[in-house]
Amino acid sequence: MPSGGRSVLVTGATGGFGRVIVFRLAGAGWDVIAGARDRDKARDLVADAAERGLALRTVQLDVACEASCRQALQECAEMTGGGGPWALVNNAGIPQAGAVADVDDEQARRLLEVNLLGPARLCRLVLPAMAARGGGRIVNISSGLGRVPWPMGAWYSAGKHALSALTHCLRVEAAHLGVRVSLIEPGAFSTPMLGRALNDLDTLRDPANPGYATATRLFTAVDRRVPGPEPVARTLETCLTARRPRPRYVVGREARFLVPLHTMLPLSLTDRIKHTVTGLPRTPAAAARPPGRRPGERSGPVKETA
C-alpha cells in the first residue's frame, strides 16, 4: 500500500526511535506530523529534516497531559483538512531503572503516564475520526522487556507489559471500525534511553544493593555494542504499508531469541539466570523455609513458566 500522502502522527519524535522513524517516513513520501514536547527540539528536528531534503511538520505534544494531547490532535485535524492523522505511532517513552524498593510513587506514576496512559489516551482520542473515515492504523512501540521482565527495571517492564495487553485488546475492539492495531517490540538498540536509565541508576543507587553496580556495567556494555535504531524504523514502515499488518513485530536479534526462550523456560530457571546475570543474591534456603517444614523436606514438583 503506497503512502498516498496519508498523514501519520509520531509521538516522541525528536530523539531515539522517533527521530529515525519520522525521517524514514518523510523520505518515503508520508505526510509526517512529529509530536514533540520541547519546542526548541522540534525546530531543530525540522531544520535537520530540511538539510536532508525532507519536509515534515510538528505539533507540541506532551503525552502525559490530556490538554496537550487534545490540542495537538486539534492542530493535526487542521493540518489535514479536518480528518486528522490516518495513522498514529505511539513511540514516546521514558525509562525508570532502579529496584522496586527504591522507586517512589511519583516516579512510577510519571512512567505510567508517559508509557501507558499517554498512548491509551491518544488511541481513545484518534479513534472517532478514524472510524468516521472508515479506517486507519495505530502502532504502539513497546519493548522486548515487556515480555522479559528484568530486575532493576521492573517499572519499565511493567509499563510495556501493560501497553502490550492494551494493544492486543484494542486490536480486537477496533477491528470493526477498519482500524488496524499493531505492536512493535524492539530489543536493545542504541538510543538515549539507555543513557537515561544509567542516570536513574546513579540517582537511586543503594551501595548495599549489588544490583546497581551490575546493572550499570550491563547497561553500559549493551549501549556500546548494540546497533542503531534503523531496523525499528524499517519495521514501522513495513507495518504501516502492509495490506494486512501483523499483530506483533519483534525487532532485534536479542529480542527474537530471549522472548520465546523466556516464555518456554520454567520460572525457577529464568529466576536463576537473572540472579546470575544481575549479581543479586538468592535468599538462603533456610531463611525461605516455611514454618513447620523439616530440613530437606521438599514439596511436590511445580513447573511454572512466564
Backbone as CSV, one residue per row, in Angstrom:
resi,resn,N_x,N_y,N_z,CA_x,CA_y,CA_z,C_x,C_y,C_z
1,MET,0.848,-1.188,0.000,0.000,0.000,0.000,0.884,1.239,0.000
2,PRO,0.851,2.091,-1.005,1.650,3.296,-1.003,1.141,4.282,0.027
3,SER,2.020,5.180,0.464,1.613,6.138,1.481,0.503,7.044,0.972
4,GLY,0.538,7.391,-0.305,-0.551,8.155,-0.902,-0.816,9.471,-0.222
5,GLY,0.205,10.071,0.388,0.000,11.348,1.038,-0.711,11.247,2.373
6,ARG,-0.937,10.051,2.862,-1.621,9.895,4.131,-0.759,10.414,5.275
7,SER,-1.420,10.998,6.249,-0.685,11.619,7.348,-0.485,10.636,8.485
8,VAL,0.625,10.795,9.178,0.943,9.943,10.315,1.499,10.826,11.428
9,LEU,0.952,10.657,12.632,1.429,11.361,13.810,2.337,10.428,14.592
10,VAL,3.567,10.882,14.833,4.551,10.096,15.578,4.883,10.839,16.859
11,THR,4.647,10.225,18.001,4.969,10.871,19.270,6.425,10.602,19.636
12,GLY,6.972,11.475,20.493,8.375,11.315,20.907,9.314,11.343,19.725
13,ALA,9.112,12.319,18.828,9.770,12.285,17.518,11.140,12.942,17.466
14,THR,11.593,13.566,18.542,12.830,14.333,18.443,14.089,13.535,18.765
15,GLY,13.952,12.299,19.203,15.142,11.516,19.539,14.866,10.033,19.472
16,GLY,15.927,9.231,19.574,15.783,7.792,19.624,15.084,7.212,18.416
17,PHE,14.165,6.274,18.659,13.410,5.661,17.573,12.626,6.700,16.780
18,GLY,12.016,7.645,17.491,11.125,8.596,16.833,11.799,9.413,15.754
19,ARG,12.989,9.877,16.031,13.714,10.709,15.065,13.997,9.926,13.777
20,VAL,14.455,8.700,13.928,14.759,7.878,12.757,13.472,7.514,12.017
21,ILE,12.407,7.274,12.755,11.120,6.925,12.136,10.594,8.072,11.275
22,VAL,10.582,9.292,11.821,9.993,10.394,11.042,10.825,10.702,9.802
23,PHE,12.152,10.580,9.898,12.979,10.807,8.714,12.715,9.742,7.653
24,ARG,12.581,8.514,8.083,12.340,7.436,7.111,10.973,7.606,6.440
25,LEU,9.945,7.880,7.230,8.611,8.026,6.654,8.526,9.252,5.743
26,ALA,9.157,10.340,6.152,9.155,11.533,5.302,9.855,11.248,3.985
27,GLY,10.942,10.488,4.042,11.659,10.135,2.824,10.861,9.229,1.910
28,ALA,9.895,8.495,2.481,9.052,7.594,1.693,7.785,8.279,1.192
29,GLY,7.655,9.583,1.462,6.522,10.322,0.928,5.337,10.482,1.845
30,TRP,5.471,10.073,3.092,4.373,10.246,4.035,4.249,11.707,4.463
31,ASP,3.046,12.107,4.809,2.795,13.413,5.415,3.029,13.246,6.907
32,VAL,4.226,13.578,7.361,4.645,13.286,8.735,4.361,14.478,9.640
33,ILE,3.682,14.200,10.739,3.476,15.185,11.795,4.209,14.660,13.026
34,ALA,5.245,15.369,13.422,6.104,14.929,14.514,5.644,15.558,15.819
35,GLY,5.273,14.720,16.774,4.894,15.218,18.093,6.131,15.419,18.946
36,ALA,6.263,16.616,19.531,7.449,16.938,20.326,7.034,17.759,21.541
37,ARG,7.526,17.399,22.693,7.199,18.141,23.919,7.963,19.454,23.995
38,ASP,9.184,19.477,23.439,10.064,20.644,23.527,10.051,21.403,22.201
39,ARG,9.672,22.668,22.238,9.585,23.462,21.006,10.945,23.635,20.334
40,ASP,11.992,23.843,21.133,13.322,24.031,20.548,13.780,22.763,19.823
41,LYS,13.534,21.622,20.432,13.905,20.368,19.779,13.082,20.143,18.520
42,ALA,11.842,20.591,18.540,11.001,20.471,17.344,11.560,21.304,16.202
43,ARG,12.004,22.509,16.514,12.598,23.371,15.475,13.877,22.746,14.921
44,ASP,14.691,22.185,15.820,15.917,21.538,15.357,15.601,20.338,14.470
45,LEU,14.549,19.603,14.810,14.158,18.440,14.012,13.754,18.861,12.605
46,VAL,12.970,19.915,12.494,12.542,20.407,11.179,13.752,20.873,10.369
47,ALA,14.687,21.566,11.034,15.882,22.042,10.345,16.739,20.876,9.864
48,ASP,16.907,19.858,10.706,17.697,18.694,10.310,17.027,17.956,9.150
49,ALA,15.723,17.890,9.174,14.999,17.250,8.078,15.201,18.024,6.785
50,ALA,15.151,19.350,6.861,15.332,20.178,5.671,16.714,19.982,5.065
51,GLU,17.721,19.817,5.920,19.070,19.577,5.424,19.164,18.261,4.661
52,ARG,18.298,17.341,4.984,18.251,16.052,4.293,17.309,16.083,3.089
53,GLY,16.723,17.240,2.833,15.785,17.361,1.730,14.412,16.805,2.058
54,LEU,14.081,16.743,3.346,12.815,16.170,3.786,11.922,17.254,4.375
55,ALA,10.626,17.074,4.238,9.657,18.012,4.804,8.803,17.291,5.834
56,LEU,8.666,17.910,6.986,7.747,17.389,7.995,7.234,18.551,8.829
57,ARG,6.115,18.310,9.479,5.517,19.330,10.332,5.522,18.837,11.775
58,THR,5.370,19.757,12.706,5.418,19.374,14.109,4.216,19.945,14.864
59,VAL,3.886,19.268,15.953,2.929,19.795,16.926,3.542,19.621,18.299
60,GLN,3.286,20.589,19.183,3.754,20.436,20.551,2.850,19.422,21.243
61,LEU,3.458,18.406,21.827,2.666,17.314,22.390,3.373,16.702,23.588
62,ASP,2.749,16.837,24.742,3.185,16.143,25.953,2.172,15.038,26.197
63,VAL,2.555,13.801,25.944,1.598,12.693,26.013,1.069,12.476,27.423
64,ALA,1.766,13.015,28.439,1.331,12.844,29.822,0.282,13.868,30.233
65,CYS,-0.058,14.780,29.331,-1.007,15.856,29.635,-2.213,15.742,28.704
66,GLU,-3.403,15.557,29.264,-4.597,15.392,28.434,-4.885,16.626,27.598
67,ALA,-4.736,17.806,28.187,-4.999,19.033,27.441,-4.053,19.163,26.255
68,SER,-2.788,18.814,26.466,-1.813,18.881,25.373,-2.165,17.901,24.268
69,CYS,-2.614,16.705,24.643,-2.999,15.702,23.638,-4.176,16.202,22.803
70,ARG,-5.175,16.758,23.463,-6.349,17.269,22.740,-5.973,18.420,21.812
71,GLN,-5.140,19.324,22.306,-4.733,20.459,21.488,-3.915,19.996,20.288
72,ALA,-3.013,19.050,20.501,-2.179,18.553,19.406,-3.032,17.895,18.329
73,LEU,-4.029,17.114,18.719,-4.871,16.448,17.728,-5.778,17.435,17.008
74,GLN,-6.165,18.504,17.704,-6.919,19.555,17.024,-6.060,20.210,15.941
75,GLU,-4.795,20.456,16.258,-3.886,21.032,15.267,-3.654,20.057,14.118
76,CYS,-3.549,18.761,14.432,-3.394,17.757,13.371,-4.601,17.760,12.438
77,ALA,-5.793,17.905,13.022,-7.002,17.950,12.200,-6.971,19.151,11.265
78,GLU,-6.540,20.286,11.771,-6.443,21.483,10.928,-5.407,21.307,9.830
79,MET,-4.308,20.637,10.149,-3.260,20.409,9.154,-3.709,19.471,8.041
80,THR,-4.655,18.595,8.358,-5.049,17.542,7.411,-6.449,17.756,6.833
81,GLY,-6.912,18.987,6.886,-8.218,19.284,6.300,-9.381,18.769,7.107
82,GLY,-9.168,18.556,8.401,-10.246,18.154,9.280,-10.282,16.676,9.618
83,GLY,-9.563,15.852,8.873,-9.656,14.415,9.088,-8.761,13.862,10.165
84,GLY,-7.727,14.601,10.519,-6.776,14.086,11.496,-5.845,13.060,10.874
85,PRO,-4.893,12.537,11.650,-3.912,11.592,11.093,-4.554,10.259,10.715
86,TRP,-4.122,9.717,9.572,-4.572,8.385,9.173,-3.936,7.318,10.059
87,ALA,-2.718,7.606,10.535,-2.004,6.649,11.390,-1.459,7.359,12.620
88,LEU,-1.465,6.646,13.722,-0.873,7.113,14.970,0.223,6.146,15.373
89,VAL,1.410,6.679,15.649,2.524,5.860,16.142,2.856,6.334,17.553
90,ASN,2.499,5.537,18.534,2.793,5.859,19.931,4.206,5.387,20.252
91,ASN,5.141,6.312,20.128,6.547,5.985,20.326,7.129,6.593,21.599
92,ALA,6.565,7.696,22.093,7.135,8.382,23.249,7.238,7.445,24.440
93,GLY,8.364,7.508,25.129,8.552,6.660,26.293,9.735,7.115,27.116
94,ILE,9.734,6.749,28.380,10.837,7.082,29.280,11.224,5.832,30.059
95,PRO,12.467,5.754,30.535,12.866,4.629,31.383,12.608,4.964,32.847
96,GLN,12.714,4.003,33.693,12.792,4.220,35.133,13.491,3.012,35.723
97,ALA,14.820,3.082,35.668,15.613,1.992,36.218,15.717,2.134,37.732
98,GLY,15.986,1.020,38.377,16.124,1.019,39.826,15.329,-0.114,40.437
99,ALA,15.699,-0.495,41.636,14.998,-1.561,42.339,13.583,-1.133,42.695
100,VAL,12.671,-2.078,42.726,11.281,-1.770,43.073,11.210,-1.044,44.409
101,ALA,12.031,-1.450,45.356,12.006,-0.853,46.690,12.483,0.590,46.707
102,ASP,13.145,1.044,45.648,13.728,2.386,45.630,12.982,3.376,44.740
103,VAL,12.074,2.909,43.905,11.317,3.801,43.010,10.062,4.252,43.746
104,ASP,9.905,5.567,43.924,8.755,6.048,44.696,7.512,6.195,43.820
105,ASP,6.400,6.531,44.445,5.119,6.620,43.741,5.154,7.661,42.632
106,GLU,5.760,8.803,42.900,5.787,9.869,41.897,6.552,9.425,40.648
107,GLN,7.684,8.759,40.839,8.462,8.272,39.691,7.687,7.210,38.919
108,ALA,7.015,6.319,39.638,6.231,5.274,38.980,5.065,5.867,38.205
109,ARG,4.376,6.833,38.809,3.247,7.475,38.120,3.709,8.185,36.857
110,ARG,4.843,8.851,36.930,5.356,9.559,35.757,5.607,8.581,34.612
111,LEU,6.227,7.446,34.927,6.469,6.451,33.880,5.162,5.949,33.281
112,LEU,4.200,5.635,34.122,2.940,5.108,33.609,2.174,6.155,32.805
113,GLU,2.268,7.407,33.192,1.613,8.475,32.424,2.166,8.548,31.013
114,VAL,3.483,8.451,30.887,4.114,8.589,29.575,4.026,7.291,28.773
115,ASN,4.319,6.163,29.418,4.474,4.899,28.692,3.177,4.121,28.502
116,LEU,2.155,4.419,29.309,0.914,3.650,29.222,-0.324,4.535,29.046
117,LEU,-0.555,5.439,29.982,-1.769,6.246,29.912,-1.750,7.212,28.730
118,GLY,-0.564,7.757,28.398,-0.460,8.639,27.240,-0.852,7.952,25.941
119,PRO,-0.245,6.792,25.620,-0.661,6.068,24.425,-2.144,5.688,24.445
120,ALA,-2.642,5.247,25.605,-4.059,4.876,25.695,-4.946,6.083,25.411
121,ARG,-4.565,7.231,25.964,-5.342,8.460,25.759,-5.371,8.850,24.286
122,LEU,-4.224,8.797,23.639,-4.171,9.177,22.225,-4.965,8.199,21.358
123,CYS,-4.886,6.915,21.684,-5.700,5.935,20.953,-7.180,6.296,21.058
124,ARG,-7.598,6.589,22.272,-9.009,6.932,22.503,-9.415,8.176,21.719
125,LEU,-8.525,9.160,21.652,-8.857,10.421,21.004,-8.853,10.339,19.480
126,VAL,-8.042,9.453,18.889,-7.990,9.377,17.423,-9.036,8.436,16.845
127,LEU,-9.565,7.532,17.653,-10.475,6.518,17.121,-11.739,7.089,16.467
128,PRO,-12.394,8.114,17.042,-13.614,8.606,16.388,-13.385,9.083,14.958
129,ALA,-12.305,9.829,14.719,-12.032,10.314,13.365,-11.666,9.165,12.442
130,MET,-10.909,8.192,12.938,-10.556,7.030,12.124,-11.816,6.240,11.752
131,ALA,-12.722,6.084,12.719,-13.965,5.361,12.449,-14.807,6.102,11.423
132,ALA,-14.876,7.426,11.550,-15.664,8.213,10.592,-15.073,8.119,9.193
133,ARG,-13.756,8.008,9.102,-13.080,7.895,7.817,-13.223,6.492,7.230
134,GLY,-13.465,5.529,8.090,-13.599,4.153,7.648,-12.342,3.333,7.790
135,GLY,-11.357,3.849,8.513,-10.144,3.069,8.716,-8.981,3.914,9.192
136,GLY,-7.902,3.222,9.524,-6.686,3.878,9.981,-5.756,2.853,10.583
137,ARG,-4.640,3.322,11.079,-3.636,2.451,11.692,-3.203,3.036,13.034
138,ILE,-3.004,2.161,14.000,-2.389,2.519,15.275,-1.251,1.539,15.517
139,VAL,-0.064,2.076,15.784,1.096,1.243,16.086,1.670,1.709,17.414
140,ASN,1.723,0.812,18.371,2.299,1.117,19.679,3.688,0.494,19.785
141,ILE,4.653,1.316,20.161,6.024,0.841,20.317,6.211,0.388,21.763
142,SER,6.327,-0.907,21.961,6.526,-1.459,23.292,8.012,-1.790,23.453
143,SER,8.324,-2.956,23.989,9.716,-3.366,24.194,9.745,-4.857,24.458
144,GLY,10.864,-5.484,24.081,11.044,-6.883,24.442,11.021,-7.078,25.946
145,LEU,11.373,-6.024,26.709,11.357,-6.117,28.168,9.938,-6.158,28.715
146,GLY,8.950,-5.882,27.864,7.574,-6.059,28.283,7.208,-7.521,28.433
147,ARG,7.958,-8.390,27.744,7.714,-9.834,27.865,8.850,-10.564,28.565
148,VAL,9.967,-9.878,28.753,11.085,-10.440,29.534,11.377,-9.459,30.663
149,PRO,10.565,-9.473,31.725,10.771,-8.510,32.814,12.149,-8.676,33.432
150,TRP,12.825,-7.535,33.633,14.217,-7.603,34.057,14.412,-6.871,35.377
151,PRO,15.073,-7.517,36.355,15.338,-6.868,37.637,16.103,-5.563,37.448
152,MET,15.849,-4.620,38.321,16.413,-3.268,38.283,15.767,-2.415,37.179
153,GLY,14.744,-2.953,36.555,13.998,-2.179,35.556,12.527,-2.581,35.572
154,ALA,12.027,-2.925,36.763,10.694,-3.516,36.868,9.598,-2.580,36.380
155,TRP,9.691,-1.298,36.686,8.614,-0.384,36.299,8.566,-0.188,34.792
156,TYR,9.723,-0.159,34.148,9.730,-0.050,32.686,9.089,-1.298,32.075
157,SER,9.483,-2.473,32.567,8.896,-3.720,32.068,7.393,-3.753,32.326
158,ALA,6.982,-3.295,33.508,5.560,-3.316,33.847,4.751,-2.426,32.912
159,GLY,5.255,-1.214,32.640,4.542,-0.310,31.744,4.433,-0.863,30.334
160,LYS,5.511,-1.460,29.837,5.492,-2.009,28.484,4.643,-3.273,28.411
161,HIS,4.639,-4.064,29.473,3.788,-5.252,29.507,2.319,-4.836,29.446
162,ALA,1.974,-3.792,30.196,0.603,-3.296,30.184,0.246,-2.707,28.814
163,LEU,1.178,-2.012,28.181,0.919,-1.457,26.849,0.665,-2.576,25.847
164,SER,1.388,-3.670,25.983,1.170,-4.824,25.114,-0.248,-5.362,25.278
165,ALA,-0.692,-5.538,26.531,-2.041,-6.047,26.783,-3.091,-5.104,26.227
166,LEU,-2.890,-3.812,26.444,-3.838,-2.822,25.930,-3.927,-2.885,24.407
167,THR,-2.781,-3.039,23.752,-2.743,-3.085,22.294,-3.508,-4.283,21.760
168,HIS,-3.308,-5.436,22.374,-3.976,-6.651,21.898,-5.493,-6.557,22.081
169,CYS,-5.924,-5.945,23.176,-7.366,-5.763,23.379,-7.934,-4.754,22.379
170,LEU,-7.226,-3.653,22.179,-7.702,-2.628,21.251,-7.785,-3.154,19.825
171,ARG,-6.858,-4.033,19.462,-6.884,-4.589,18.105,-8.210,-5.300,17.828
172,VAL,-8.712,-6.032,18.828,-9.986,-6.734,18.672,-11.153,-5.753,18.712
173,GLU,-11.083,-4.798,19.631,-12.188,-3.845,19.795,-12.359,-2.906,18.606
174,ALA,-11.251,-2.576,17.923,-11.314,-1.589,16.837,-11.399,-2.211,15.455
175,ALA,-11.391,-3.533,15.368,-11.369,-4.186,14.056,-12.579,-3.809,13.214
176,HIS,-13.769,-3.737,13.837,-14.977,-3.446,13.064,-15.014,-2.007,12.561
177,LEU,-14.119,-1.158,13.085,-14.036,0.224,12.629,-13.107,0.373,11.429
178,GLY,-12.445,-0.712,11.061,-11.473,-0.636,9.978,-10.113,-0.158,10.436
179,VAL,-9.904,-0.120,11.748,-8.633,0.354,12.306,-7.768,-0.851,12.642
180,ARG,-6.598,-0.916,12.039,-5.643,-1.991,12.295,-4.686,-1.539,13.396
181,VAL,-4.521,-2.385,14.401,-3.690,-2.041,15.553,-2.566,-3.057,15.684
182,SER,-1.337,-2.575,15.773,-0.171,-3.456,15.849,0.756,-3.026,16.979
183,LEU,1.596,-3.978,17.378,2.570,-3.750,18.435,3.961,-4.029,17.883
184,ILE,4.910,-3.141,18.184,6.313,-3.382,17.843,7.092,-3.522,19.145
185,GLU,7.849,-4.607,19.250,8.617,-4.894,20.457,10.104,-4.931,20.115
186,PRO,10.796,-3.803,20.237,12.230,-3.779,19.945,13.036,-4.414,21.071
187,GLY,14.164,-4.975,20.688,15.154,-5.394,21.666,16.031,-4.206,22.021
188,ALA,17.305,-4.469,22.272,18.229,-3.394,22.655,18.797,-2.717,21.419
189,PHE,18.635,-1.395,21.357,19.211,-0.586,20.295,19.834,0.652,20.929
190,SER,20.770,1.231,20.234,21.483,2.391,20.756,20.627,3.643,20.619
191,THR,20.071,4.090,21.729,19.279,5.323,21.774,19.594,6.032,23.091
192,PRO,19.167,7.280,23.246,19.394,7.984,24.518,18.700,7.334,25.716
193,MET,17.778,6.401,25.475,17.059,5.750,26.569,18.021,5.056,27.535
194,LEU,19.043,4.386,27.005,19.982,3.682,27.871,20.754,4.661,28.755
195,GLY,21.108,5.813,28.191,21.792,6.823,28.985,20.921,7.344,30.119
196,ARG,19.638,7.523,29.838,18.723,7.981,30.889,18.560,6.913,31.966
197,ALA,18.540,5.651,31.550,18.440,4.567,32.529,19.666,4.552,33.438
198,LEU,20.830,4.814,32.872,22.046,4.880,33.682,21.967,6.027,34.685
199,ASN,21.382,7.152,34.269,21.193,8.269,35.199,20.253,7.874,36.337
200,ASP,19.195,7.124,36.009,18.286,6.642,37.051,19.038,5.805,38.077
201,LEU,19.866,4.896,37.585,20.622,4.025,38.498,21.541,4.836,39.397
202,ASP,22.171,5.855,38.822,23.090,6.680,39.599,22.339,7.475,40.662
203,THR,21.129,7.956,40.310,20.341,8.749,41.249,19.828,7.919,42.421
204,LEU,19.378,6.699,42.140,18.764,5.864,43.165,19.743,4.926,43.861
205,ARG,20.980,4.926,43.437,21.954,3.917,43.858,21.969,3.686,45.370
206,ASP,21.849,2.413,45.723,21.954,1.970,47.107,23.222,1.120,47.210
207,PRO,24.247,1.620,47.907,25.510,0.877,47.986,25.339,-0.541,48.525
208,ALA,24.285,-0.785,49.295,24.078,-2.112,49.860,23.465,-3.082,48.862
209,ASN,23.004,-2.566,47.731,22.365,-3.412,46.726,23.328,-3.641,45.563
210,PRO,23.859,-4.861,45.418,24.841,-5.119,44.350,24.233,-5.029,42.960
211,GLY,22.916,-5.032,42.864,22.272,-4.946,41.562,22.561,-3.644,40.839
212,TYR,22.807,-2.561,41.584,23.058,-1.270,40.937,24.376,-1.270,40.177
213,ALA,25.422,-1.769,40.797,26.727,-1.794,40.130,26.689,-2.711,38.915
214,THR,26.064,-3.876,39.065,25.997,-4.824,37.952,25.144,-4.280,36.823
215,ALA,23.994,-3.678,37.155,23.124,-3.113,36.122,23.824,-1.986,35.380
216,THR,24.592,-1.188,36.095,25.326,-0.100,35.440,26.324,-0.647,34.440
217,ARG,27.068,-1.671,34.838,28.032,-2.281,33.918,27.312,-2.923,32.725
218,LEU,26.204,-3.598,32.992,25.464,-4.266,31.927,24.895,-3.264,30.926
219,PHE,24.237,-2.201,31.413,23.650,-1.200,30.517,24.734,-0.507,29.697
220,THR,25.880,-0.230,30.333,26.977,0.433,29.618,27.515,-0.463,28.508
221,ALA,27.684,-1.750,28.809,28.193,-2.690,27.807,27.206,-2.840,26.656
222,VAL,25.925,-2.922,26.979,24.898,-3.056,25.936,24.899,-1.834,25.032
223,ASP,24.995,-0.658,25.634,24.961,0.583,24.852,26.113,0.646,23.861
224,ARG,27.244,0.031,24.187,28.417,0.098,23.317,28.346,-0.875,22.139
225,ARG,27.568,-1.943,22.283,27.626,-2.992,21.263,26.377,-3.110,20.407
226,VAL,25.261,-2.508,20.814,24.029,-2.700,20.047,23.982,-1.761,18.842
227,PRO,23.216,-2.122,17.805,23.124,-1.289,16.600,22.226,-0.080,16.805
228,GLY,22.227,0.798,15.821,21.341,1.950,15.834,19.899,1.538,15.587
229,PRO,18.952,2.493,15.705,17.525,2.152,15.678,16.902,1.998,14.290
230,GLU,17.715,1.991,13.222,17.152,1.916,11.874,16.255,0.696,11.647
231,PRO,16.598,-0.501,12.195,15.698,-1.642,11.981,14.287,-1.418,12.514
232,VAL,14.165,-0.656,13.582,12.835,-0.371,14.130,12.053,0.530,13.167
233,ALA,12.734,1.519,12.583,12.075,2.402,11.617,11.640,1.621,10.379
234,ARG,12.484,0.699,9.914,12.104,-0.114,8.747,10.883,-0.974,9.057
235,THR,10.871,-1.545,10.245,9.740,-2.385,10.629,8.471,-1.559,10.735
236,LEU,8.582,-0.364,11.274,7.419,0.512,11.400,6.847,0.847,10.028
237,GLU,7.720,1.143,9.065,7.241,1.443,7.710,6.555,0.220,7.103
238,THR,7.134,-0.950,7.308,6.514,-2.186,6.815,5.126,-2.372,7.414
239,CYS,5.010,-2.108,8.705,3.730,-2.257,9.392,2.685,-1.298,8.824
240,LEU,3.071,-0.062,8.557,2.127,0.925,8.050,1.706,0.654,6.612
241,THR,2.599,0.074,5.830,2.297,-0.117,4.412,1.731,-1.497,4.092
242,ALA,1.808,-2.419,5.044,1.304,-3.772,4.792,-0.212,-3.755,4.625
243,ARG,-0.680,-4.518,3.684,-2.125,-4.627,3.496,-2.775,-5.274,4.717
244,ARG,-2.119,-6.285,5.242,-2.574,-6.941,6.461,-1.417,-6.952,7.467
245,PRO,-1.271,-5.901,8.240,-0.145,-5.841,9.180,-0.247,-6.922,10.239
246,ARG,0.902,-7.368,10.704,0.922,-8.362,11.771,0.432,-7.738,13.077
247,PRO,-0.107,-8.565,13.954,-0.464,-8.041,15.275,0.757,-7.606,16.077
248,ARG,1.893,-8.294,15.855,3.082,-8.042,16.660,4.337,-8.213,15.806
249,TYR,5.283,-7.299,16.000,6.582,-7.384,15.339,7.663,-7.337,16.421
250,VAL,8.472,-8.387,16.502,9.608,-8.405,17.419,10.850,-8.048,16.612
251,VAL,11.583,-7.028,17.048,12.692,-6.483,16.263,13.995,-6.603,17.049
252,GLY,15.000,-7.161,16.405,16.312,-7.272,17.037,16.646,-8.706,17.388
253,ARG,17.918,-9.065,17.196,18.351,-10.437,17.412,18.129,-10.893,18.842
254,GLU,18.495,-10.038,19.819,18.355,-10.442,21.216,16.889,-10.679,21.569
255,ALA,16.017,-9.786,21.110,14.598,-9.928,21.445,14.010,-11.183,20.812
256,ARG,14.378,-11.453,19.568,13.833,-12.643,18.894,14.304,-13.932,19.561
257,PHE,15.440,-13.866,20.252,15.952,-15.042,20.966,15.387,-15.128,22.383
258,LEU,15.419,-14.003,23.108,15.092,-14.029,24.525,13.597,-14.140,24.800
259,VAL,12.768,-13.501,23.963,11.324,-13.519,24.234,10.763,-14.943,24.219
260,PRO,10.970,-15.719,23.146,10.434,-17.091,23.193,11.122,-17.962,24.240
261,LEU,12.424,-17.718,24.472,13.139,-18.512,25.469,12.547,-18.280,26.855
262,HIS,12.297,-17.029,27.189,11.754,-16.690,28.498,10.350,-17.260,28.667
263,THR,9.613,-17.347,27.583,8.253,-17.888,27.643,8.259,-19.396,27.879
264,MET,9.231,-20.080,27.291,9.251,-21.544,27.358,9.882,-22.082,28.633
265,LEU,10.891,-21.400,29.160,11.620,-21.928,30.313,10.810,-21.795,31.604
266,PRO,11.018,-22.701,32.564,10.357,-22.571,33.866,10.829,-21.310,34.585
267,LEU,9.954,-20.727,35.365,10.319,-19.513,36.092,11.483,-19.740,37.042
268,SER,11.570,-20.929,37.617,12.685,-21.207,38.523,14.022,-21.065,37.805
269,LEU,14.058,-21.450,36.530,15.296,-21.357,35.775,15.569,-19.927,35.323
270,THR,14.536,-19.213,34.850,14.759,-17.821,34.435,15.125,-16.957,35.637
271,ASP,14.554,-17.261,36.806,14.957,-16.538,38.018,16.432,-16.774,38.323
272,ARG,16.866,-18.015,38.186,18.266,-18.346,38.467,19.196,-17.607,37.499
273,ILE,18.790,-17.558,36.222,19.596,-16.846,35.227,19.691,-15.362,35.571
274,LYS,18.560,-14.773,35.973,18.554,-13.346,36.304,19.394,-13.063,37.547
275,HIS,19.346,-13.955,38.528,20.215,-13.792,39.694,21.680,-13.801,39.273
276,THR,22.021,-14.704,38.372,23.416,-14.824,37.932,23.860,-13.587,37.169
277,VAL,23.032,-13.136,36.232,23.413,-12.003,35.383,23.457,-10.699,36.167
278,THR,22.502,-10.490,37.069,22.420,-9.217,37.787,23.306,-9.163,39.028
279,GLY,23.768,-10.335,39.501,24.560,-10.348,40.723,23.731,-10.201,41.977
280,LEU,22.416,-10.229,41.845,21.553,-10.137,43.020,21.566,-11.467,43.762
281,PRO,21.805,-11.455,45.073,21.902,-12.719,45.821,20.551,-13.410,45.938
282,ARG,20.598,-14.731,45.999,19.389,-15.506,46.231,19.159,-15.652,47.734
283,THR,17.885,-15.762,48.124,17.574,-15.928,49.541,18.058,-17.293,50.012
284,PRO,18.782,-17.376,51.125,19.226,-18.679,51.626,18.038,-19.594,51.858
285,ALA,18.224,-20.866,51.564,17.127,-21.825,51.678,16.565,-21.873,53.090
286,ALA,17.429,-21.763,54.102,16.958,-21.854,55.486,16.022,-20.711,55.818
287,ALA,16.356,-19.506,55.319,15.533,-18.335,55.610,14.205,-18.397,54.879
288,ALA,14.185,-19.108,53.744,12.975,-19.150,52.937,12.061,-20.304,53.297
289,ARG,12.504,-21.205,54.229,11.738,-22.403,54.541,10.458,-22.032,55.274
290,PRO,9.291,-22.475,54.821,8.032,-22.176,55.516,8.044,-22.766,56.916
291,PRO,7.321,-22.147,57.847,7.265,-22.670,59.218,6.761,-24.114,59.229
292,GLY,7.401,-24.939,60.028,6.950,-26.313,60.163,7.573,-27.275,59.173
293,ARG,8.285,-26.771,58.153,8.889,-27.685,57.190,10.225,-28.178,57.718
294,ARG,10.449,-29.471,57.625,11.686,-30.057,58.128,12.814,-29.844,57.135
295,PRO,14.047,-29.719,57.600,15.188,-29.589,56.683,15.225,-30.752,55.705
296,GLY,15.394,-30.438,54.437,15.473,-31.454,53.408,14.127,-31.858,52.849
297,GLU,13.034,-31.438,53.511,11.701,-31.783,53.020,11.381,-30.947,51.788
298,ARG,10.833,-31.583,50.756,10.540,-30.873,49.507,9.060,-31.016,49.195
299,SER,8.521,-29.963,48.607,7.131,-30.028,48.179,7.072,-30.756,46.837
300,GLY,5.863,-31.026,46.364,5.692,-31.700,45.083,6.209,-30.850,43.947
301,PRO,6.501,-31.469,42.801,7.033,-30.716,41.653,6.011,-29.740,41.099
302,VAL,6.455,-28.513,40.915,5.613,-27.473,40.336,6.412,-26.788,39.242
303,LYS,5.906,-26.817,38.039,6.597,-26.163,36.923,5.784,-24.967,36.468
304,GLU,6.358,-23.776,36.652,5.696,-22.554,36.243,6.521,-21.878,35.164
305,THR,5.851,-21.362,34.164,6.530,-20.596,33.129,5.934,-19.211,33.049
306,ALA,6.666,-18.320,32.385,6.216,-16.932,32.300,4.930,-16.836,31.515
